[in-house]
């Protein structure tokens, strides 16, 4: 009898444990995210956007209801955009990209502008022939229909949701509040609020139950932060007067910090490396907010400390040039933010080069290099300096024998690359690895945006609001990098035609044709890569030819409308305005803001 009782007890132990396991699993299932409900929200909003385009197709662009219908369609698209554009970046950007012609290199043809921004132009500015307007609607409807099919076919997962949300938070900073998305209607503030509301909506039907269970305070903090941000945006939707300084520093950055904490708390994030972002960075303004490896070629990702040290030594060695008189640091001087402060620097061949020297700080965060964007990678850019007869005039292996006999180099090459036998490519890789470390996001601007301090003067604050608003600077110099590499995918760096003059007297157009050399397309005449504005206060002179010596002159050029405003014949100028009509005080405020973008100890970046 005792034996039977013992047997029953022993059998009962695993049965009891099994039941407990079932209960735990059942409990976890009860709070599992409803990803289908979140996907349904994205899908419904895309359907709403398509319905809006269908309604527009029934009326003319000048119809009294056209603007209202279009604005609602855009709002719906912005709510669907996170997941729709995550799944198909190219189509998503085409549907909501700038209303500019696109040159397709693969088939040598120029495509007319289409998408929501082009429809906005047709409705708000008028003048578009009805047949063309109908074609714009048809093509854009097709683009959105493609996005819809993607959402229908692809299930929403934690990984996709977190990445898509991160991208949309960046779009609010880069596109919505800067006016990039809505250059004519200027409804970006309202659309940014709609994006935040959509984040709350999808969050509440998906992971909120998990977060509330694990950290109810975190959940409530997030909801409160978003509600306050939406209220702040709703209280002033005027494009010109919206306070972007306060919005980013007081609302958006705290939201991103909390969102990072939510992602970690959920225990659903698997991590990823093949993206532009460091998803653990609390804001978009940290030294490690961006993933350098994403921007570097596969052959040179994640260099070792030894490889970087080798690259640094090579960078400062003038024995790399054929006649032993020119190093990388000859033109890229650390004390001058890795520029040389000259209009055009003196070449190794004893004559002036064609263009002035750009800064190397944060240069890795681009998808093309040189002023005309002719090099697709940093490795190719460094290699071109070696082979340029006016610069190093060397094929790498031809540099001074002193380098090969230097025991320090022999040791470094051995430790970095296993010897000097492959030094041709390894020299290039090492230098580009070093240049890739010359990054800084520790300016007064960054510290204010991430909330470390609130130290902007009134002029600097007004200047930031102008830069991201009325002055339209941030529609080309995208926040937070302030260069032309397009968020949130960072797959391309834009080039622009702005009409730079030959001299500071602004009497004649410069004869440098820029990117035109590549395809000989009229569209590309005078086209140059959009550089970073970070450290601009210490990297003059300005423009590809160094034509302007002060930021005040640069601001005046843009205020007058670029080359077109100066009277030059520029059919394909890409500036989104004729002139800005900024006052002298506003121009001074812009300069004051740009000065906040200077890195701390700019000559000690690495």
C-alpha positions in Angstrom: 0.0 0.0 0.0 2.8 2.3 0.9 4.5 1.4 -2.3 1.4 2.3 -4.3 1.1 5.6 -2.6 4.8 6.3 -3.3 4.3 5.4 -7.0 1.3 7.7 -7.3 3.2 10.5 -5.7 6.2 10.0 -8.0 3.9 9.9 -11.0 2.1 13.0 -9.8 5.2 15.1 -9.8 5.8 15.2 -13.6 2.0 15.5 -14.1 1.9 18.6 -11.9 5.0 20.1 -13.5 3.4 19.5 -17.0 0.3 21.2 -16.0 2.2 24.2 -14.7 4.1 24.3 -18.0 0.9 24.3 -19.9 -0.5 27.1 -17.8 2.7 29.2 -18.3 2.6 28.7 -22.1 -1.1 29.5 -22.2 -0.4 32.7 -20.2 2.3 33.7 -22.6 0.0 33.1 -25.6 -2.6 35.3 -24.0 -0.2 38.3 -24.0 1.5 37.5 -27.3 1.6 40.4 -29.7 -1.2 40.5 -32.3 0.9 41.2 -35.3 -2.0 40.6 -37.6 -4.0 43.4 -36.0 -1.0 45.7 -36.5 -0.6 44.7 -40.1 -4.3 45.3 -40.6 -3.9 48.9 -39.5 -1.1 49.4 -42.1 -3.2 47.7 -44.8 -6.4 49.7 -44.0 -4.5 53.0 -44.2 -3.1 52.1 -47.6 -6.5 51.2 -48.8 -7.7 54.6 -47.5 -4.9 56.3 -49.5 -5.9 54.3 -52.6 -9.5 55.3 -52.2 -8.4 58.9 -52.0 -6.5 58.7 -55.3 -9.6 57.0 -56.8 -11.7 60.0 -55.7 -9.2 62.4 -57.1 -9.4 60.6 -60.5 -13.1 61.5 -60.6 -12.6 65.2 -60.4 -10.2 67.8 -61.8 -7.1 69.1 -60.0 -8.7 72.4 -59.6 -11.9 71.1 -58.0 -12.8 72.7 -54.6 -12.5 69.3 -52.8 -9.3 68.2 -54.5 -7.0 69.6 -51.7 -9.0 68.1 -48.9 -9.2 64.7 -50.6 -5.5 64.7 -51.4 -4.4 65.8 -47.9 -6.4 62.9 -46.4 -4.9 60.5 -48.8 -1.4 61.7 -47.9 -2.2 61.3 -44.2 -3.4 57.7 -44.8 -0.2 57.0 -46.7 2.0 58.3 -43.9 0.3 55.9 -41.5 0.9 53.0 -43.9 4.4 54.1 -44.9 6.4 52.5 -42.1 5.6 48.9 -43.1 4.8 49.6 -46.8 8.1 51.3 -47.5 10.1 48.9 -45.3 9.0 46.1 -47.5 9.7 47.9 -50.7 12.0 50.9 -50.2 12.4 51.7 -53.9 8.6 51.8 -54.6 7.9 53.6 -51.3 10.4 56.3 -52.1 9.1 56.6 -55.7 5.5 57.0 -54.4 6.6 59.7 -51.9 9.8 61.1 -53.4 10.6 64.6 -54.7 8.9 65.8 -57.8 12.1 65.7 -59.9 13.0 63.8 -63.0 14.9 60.6 -62.4 17.6 59.4 -64.6 17.8 55.6 -64.8 21.4 54.6 -65.4 20.6 51.0 -66.2 18.6 51.9 -69.3 19.8 55.4 -70.1 16.5 57.2 -69.9 15.0 60.0 -67.9 11.7 59.4 -66.1 9.3 62.2 -65.5 8.4 62.9 -61.9 5.4 61.1 -60.4 4.1 60.2 -57.0 2.4 62.1 -54.2 4.6 65.1 -54.3 4.0 65.6 -58.0 0.3 65.3 -57.5 0.6 67.9 -54.7 2.2 70.3 -57.2 -0.5 69.7 -59.8 -3.3 70.3 -57.2 -1.8 73.2 -55.3 0.0 75.1 -58.0 -2.2 74.2 -61.0 -1.1 74.4 -64.6 -0.8 70.7 -65.2 -2.6 69.5 -68.3 -5.5 67.2 -67.4 -4.1 64.2 -69.3 -0.8 64.5 -67.5 -2.5 64.9 -64.1 -4.6 61.7 -64.8 -1.4 59.9 -65.7 0.3 61.0 -62.5 -2.7 59.6 -60.6 -2.6 56.3 -62.5 1.1 55.7 -62.0 0.9 56.7 -58.3 -2.1 54.4 -57.8 0.0 51.6 -59.4 2.8 52.2 -57.0 0.5 52.1 -54.0 -1.2 49.0 -55.3 2.3 47.3 -55.4 2.9 48.3 -51.8 -0.5 46.9 -50.8 0.3 43.6 -52.4 3.5 43.5 -50.4 1.7 44.1 -47.1 -0.9 41.4 -48.0 1.8 38.8 -48.7 4.4 39.5 -46.0 3.5 38.9 -42.4 4.5 41.4 -39.8 7.2 40.2 -37.4 8.8 41.8 -34.4 12.0 42.4 -36.4 10.2 44.1 -39.2 8.0 46.1 -36.9 10.9 47.5 -34.8 13.0 48.4 -37.9 10.0 50.0 -39.7 9.2 52.0 -36.6 12.7 53.2 -36.2 12.7 54.3 -39.8 9.5 56.2 -39.4 10.7 58.0 -36.3 13.6 59.2 -38.4 11.3 60.2 -41.3 9.5 62.5 -38.8 12.8 64.2 -38.1 14.2 64.2 -41.7 11.1 64.6 -43.8 8.0 65.6 -42.0 9.1 68.6 -39.9 11.6 69.8 -42.6 8.9 70.0 -45.3 10.6 67.6 -47.6 7.5 65.4 -47.9 5.1 68.3 -48.5 7.1 71.2 -50.1 4.0 72.9 -51.5 1.2 72.3 -49.1 3.6 72.5 -46.1 1.5 70.0 -44.1 4.4 68.0 -42.8 3.8 69.0 -39.1 0.3 67.4 -39.3 1.7 64.4 -41.0 4.4 63.9 -38.4 1.7 63.9 -35.7 -0.2 61.3 -37.7 2.9 59.1 -37.9 3.2 59.3 -34.1 -0.5 58.5 -33.6 -0.1 55.5 -35.9 2.8 54.3 -33.8 0.6 54.4 -30.7 -2.2 52.6 -32.6 0.0 49.7 -33.8 1.8 49.5 -30.4 -1.4 49.2 -28.5 -2.6 46.2 -30.6 0.7 44.5 -30.6 3.3 44.7 -27.9 1.7 47.0 -25.3 0.3 44.1 -23.2 3.8 42.6 -22.9 5.3 46.0 -21.9 2.5 46.7 -19.4 3.1 43.3 -17.8 6.9 43.8 -17.5 7.1 47.5 -16.9 3.9 49.4 -16.6 5.8 52.7 -15.9 7.7 52.4 -19.1 4.4 51.9 -21.0 2.8 54.9 -19.4 5.8 57.0 -20.0 5.8 56.2 -23.7 2.1 56.9 -24.1 2.4 60.2 -22.3 5.4 61.2 -24.3 3.7 60.6 -27.6 0.5 62.3 -26.5 2.5 65.4 -25.5 4.4 65.4 -28.8 1.2 65.2 -30.8 -0.4 68.0 -28.7 2.7 70.1 -29.3 2.5 69.5 -33.0 -1.2 70.1 -33.1 -0.9 73.4 -31.2 1.1 74.9 -34.1 1.0 73.3 -37.5 2.3 76.4 -39.3 5.4 75.3 -41.2 7.4 78.6 -40.8 6.8 79.2 -37.1 6.9 75.6 -35.8 9.5 75.2 -33.0 11.6 72.4 -34.2 14.3 73.0 -31.6 11.9 72.3 -28.8 10.1 69.5 -30.6 13.2 67.5 -31.3 15.0 68.1 -27.9 12.0 67.9 -25.7 9.7 65.5 -27.5 11.2 63.4 -30.3 14.5 62.4 -28.7 12.8 61.3 -25.4 10.4 59.2 -27.5 13.2 57.5 -29.3 15.0 56.8 -25.9 11.8 55.2 -24.5 11.2 53.3 -27.7 14.7 51.7 -27.4 13.9 50.7 -23.9 10.6 49.2 -25.0 12.3 47.2 -27.7 14.7 45.8 -25.2 12.0 45.2 -22.6 9.9 43.2 -25.1 12.6 40.5 -25.4 11.3 40.1 -29.0 14.2 41.9 -30.8 16.7 39.6 -32.4 19.2 42.3 -33.4 20.5 43.2 -36.8 23.7 44.5 -38.3 23.0 45.1 -42.0 21.3 48.5 -41.5 22.5 52.1 -41.3 21.5 52.3 -37.6 22.8 51.2 -34.2 19.4 50.4 -32.8 20.7 50.6 -29.2 21.6 54.3 -29.6 19.0 56.2 -27.6 18.7 59.1 -30.1 19.7 59.9 -33.6 22.4 62.3 -32.3 24.8 60.0 -30.5 28.4 59.2 -31.6 27.3 55.7 -32.3 23.8 56.3 -33.8 24.9 55.1 -37.2 26.5 51.8 -38.2 29.7 52.6 -40.0 30.0 49.0 -41.4 26.8 49.6 -43.4 28.5 52.3 -45.4 31.7 50.5 -46.1 32.4 47.9 -48.8 32.3 44.2 -47.8 36.0 43.8 -48.3 36.7 46.4 -45.6 34.0 46.0 -43.0 34.8 46.1 -39.3 38.6 46.8 -39.5 40.7 45.9 -36.6 42.5 48.4 -34.4 45.8 47.5 -36.0 44.5 48.1 -39.5 43.2 51.5 -38.4 46.6 52.3 -36.8 48.3 51.4 -40.0 45.9 53.5 -42.0 46.6 56.5 -39.7 50.4 56.2 -40.1 50.0 55.9 -43.9 47.6 58.9 -43.9 50.3 61.2 -42.6 53.2 59.8 -44.6 54.3 61.9 -47.6 56.5 59.1 -48.9 53.3 57.5 -50.4 53.4 60.1 -53.2 55.7 59.5 -56.2 58.1 62.4 -55.4 57.7 62.0 -51.6 56.2 65.5 -51.0 52.5 64.9 -50.6 50.5 62.9 -47.9 46.8 62.6 -47.4 47.2 65.1 -44.5 48.8 67.6 -46.9 45.3 68.6 -48.0 43.2 67.1 -45.2 44.7 68.9 -42.2 43.3 67.7 -38.8 43.6 71.2 -37.3 41.3 72.5 -40.1 38.7 69.8 -39.7 40.6 67.7 -42.3 40.4 70.4 -45.0 43.2 72.8 -46.0 41.4 76.1 -45.9 42.4 76.9 -49.5 40.2 77.7 -52.5 41.9 75.0 -54.5 45.0 73.3 -53.1 48.4 73.0 -54.8 48.9 69.6 -56.3 51.8 67.3 -56.2 52.5 68.3 -59.8 52.9 71.9 -58.7 49.6 73.3 -60.1 46.2 73.9 -58.6 43.7 71.1 -58.5 40.3 71.5 -60.0 38.3 71.6 -56.8 38.8 72.6 -53.2 39.3 70.0 -50.4 36.3 68.7 -48.6 36.3 67.7 -44.9 36.8 64.0 -44.0 34.8 64.2 -40.8 31.7 62.0 -41.2 32.6 61.4 -44.8 32.0 57.7 -44.5 28.2 58.3 -44.3 27.9 58.7 -48.1 27.2 56.5 -51.1 29.4 58.4 -53.5 32.6 60.4 -53.2 34.4 63.4 -54.7 32.4 66.6 -55.4 30.9 65.1 -58.6 30.2 61.8 -56.9 32.3 59.8 -59.4 33.6 57.2 -56.9 31.1 54.7 -55.5 33.1 53.8 -52.4 35.7 55.3 -50.1 38.2 52.6 -51.2 37.7 53.7 -54.8 38.1 57.4 -53.7 41.4 56.7 -51.9 42.7 54.7 -54.8 41.9 57.5 -57.3 44.1 59.9 -55.3 47.0 57.5 -55.7 46.6 57.2 -59.5 45.8 60.9 -60.1 48.9 62.4 -61.9 48.3 65.7 -60.1 48.1 64.1 -56.7 50.1 61.1 -55.5 50.8 60.1 -59.2 51.5 56.6 -57.9 50.2 53.1 -58.6 50.6 52.4 -54.9 53.4 49.9 -55.4 55.6 52.6 -56.8 55.9 54.6 -53.6 59.3 55.2 -51.9 61.5 52.3 -51.0 61.8 53.9 -47.6 58.3 52.8 -46.8 59.1 49.2 -47.6 62.3 49.4 -45.5 60.5 50.9 -42.5 60.5 48.2 -39.8 57.4 49.8 -38.3 55.5 49.4 -41.5 56.7 45.8 -41.9 55.4 45.0 -38.4 52.1 46.8 -38.9 51.4 45.2 -42.3 52.3 41.8 -40.8 49.9 42.2 -37.9 47.2 43.9 -39.9 47.1 41.9 -43.1 49.5 39.0 -42.6 52.5 40.6 -44.4 53.3 43.1 -47.2 52.7 40.8 -50.2 49.3 42.3 -50.8 50.3 45.8 -49.8 48.7 47.4 -53.0 45.1 46.9 -51.9 46.0 46.8 -48.2 47.4 50.3 -48.3 44.1 51.5 -49.7 42.0 49.5 -47.3 44.1 50.7 -44.3 43.8 54.4 -45.2 40.0 54.1 -45.9 39.6 52.2 -42.6 41.3 55.1 -40.8 39.2 57.7 -42.6 36.1 55.8 -41.7 36.8 56.5 -38.0 36.9 60.3 -38.5 33.4 60.8 -37.2 31.9 63.0 -34.6 28.4 63.7 -33.3 29.4 65.6 -30.2 28.7 69.2 -31.2 26.7 71.7 -29.3 23.8 70.8 -31.6 24.0 67.1 -30.8 24.2 67.7 -27.1 21.1 69.9 -27.2 19.1 67.5 -29.5 19.8 64.5 -27.3 18.9 66.4 -24.2 22.3 66.6 -22.5 22.0 70.3 -22.3 19.7 73.2 -23.3 22.2 75.8 -24.2 21.2 77.3 -27.6 20.9 81.0 -27.7 17.8 82.6 -29.1 19.6 83.3 -32.4 20.8 79.6 -32.6 17.3 78.4 -31.9 15.8 80.6 -34.5 18.5 79.5 -36.9 17.7 75.8 -36.4 14.0 76.5 -37.0 14.9 78.4 -40.2 17.3 75.6 -41.3 14.6 73.0 -41.0 11.8 75.3 -42.0 11.5 78.5 -44.0 15.1 78.4 -45.4 14.6 74.8 -46.7 18.2 73.8 -46.0 17.1 70.4 -44.5 15.2 69.4 -47.6 18.6 68.7 -49.2 20.9 68.5 -46.1 18.9 65.8 -44.3 18.9 65.7 -40.5 20.7 64.4 -38.6 23.8 63.9 -40.8 23.1 67.1 -42.7 24.4 65.7 -45.9 22.6 64.4 -49.0 22.5 60.7 -48.1 18.8 60.0 -48.1 17.1 58.7 -44.9 16.0 56.3 -43.7 17.6 53.7 -46.1 20.8 55.7 -46.8 21.2 53.8 -50.1 21.9 56.9 -52.2 23.6 60.3 -51.8 21.8 63.0 -53.8 23.4 65.4 -56.2 22.0 68.8 -56.9 22.2 71.6 -59.6 22.4 74.9 -57.7 24.2 77.2 -60.2 27.5 78.0 -58.4 29.1 81.1 -59.9 32.7 81.4 -61.1 33.6 84.2 -58.7 32.1 85.8 -55.6 30.9 88.7 -57.7 28.2 86.3 -58.9 28.5 87.5 -62.6 29.1 84.3 -64.4 28.3 80.6 -64.0 31.2 78.4 -63.1 32.2 76.2 -66.1 32.8 73.0 -64.0 30.1 70.7 -65.3 30.3 68.3 -62.4 28.5 65.0 -62.8 27.8 65.7 -66.5 31.0 63.8 -67.5 29.3 60.5 -66.7 26.4 60.3 -69.1 26.5 63.7 -70.9 22.9 64.3 -69.9 21.7 67.9 -69.9 20.0 67.1 -66.6 23.4 66.7 -65.0 25.2 69.9 -66.1 26.6 71.6 -63.0 25.4 68.8 -60.7 27.4 68.1 -57.5 27.0 66.0 -54.5 25.3 67.5 -51.5 27.9 67.7 -48.8 27.5 67.8 -45.0 26.9 71.1 -43.3 28.4 69.7 -40.1 31.6 71.6 -39.2 30.9 74.1 -42.0 31.9 77.0 -39.8 35.5 75.7 -39.8 35.7 74.2 -43.3 35.6 77.2 -45.6 36.0 78.2 -48.3 32.7 76.9 -49.7 31.2 75.2 -52.8 33.2 72.9 -55.0 35.3 75.7 -56.3 35.8 77.5 -53.0 34.1 80.6 -54.5 32.7 81.9 -51.2 35.0 82.6 -48.2 32.3 83.1 -45.6 29.1 81.5 -44.5 27.4 84.9 -44.9 28.1 84.8 -48.6 26.8 81.2 -48.9 23.6 82.2 -47.1 23.2 85.2 -49.5 23.6 82.9 -52.5 20.8 80.6 -51.4 18.6 83.5 -50.3 18.8 84.9 -53.8 17.7 81.6 -55.2 21.0 80.1 -56.3 22.3 80.5 -59.8 18.8 80.9 -61.2 18.1 83.8 -58.8 21.4 85.3 -59.9 20.1 85.3 -63.5 21.9 82.3 -64.9 20.1 80.1 -67.4 19.5 76.9 -65.4 16.7 74.8 -66.8 17.4 71.9 -64.5 18.2 73.7 -61.2 17.0 71.6 -58.4 16.7 74.1 -55.6 13.0 74.1 -54.5 12.6 77.8 -54.6 13.2 81.0 -56.6 14.3 83.0 -53.6 13.9 82.8 -49.9 13.3 86.4 -48.9 15.1 86.0 -45.7 15.9 89.1 -43.6 19.4 90.1 -42.5 18.5 88.9 -39.0 17.4 85.5 -40.3 20.6 85.1 -42.3 22.6 85.9 -39.2 20.5 83.3 -37.3 21.2 80.7 -39.9 25.0 81.2 -39.5 24.7 81.1 -35.7 23.0 77.7 -36.0 25.5 76.3 -38.4 28.2 77.2 -35.9 26.6 74.9 -33.4 27.3 72.0 -35.8 31.0 72.2 -35.2 32.4 69.1 -33.5 34.1 69.5 -30.1 37.9 69.4 -30.6 37.5 69.1 -34.3 41.2 68.4 -34.8 41.1 65.5 -32.3 38.3 63.4 -33.8 40.6 60.4 -33.9 
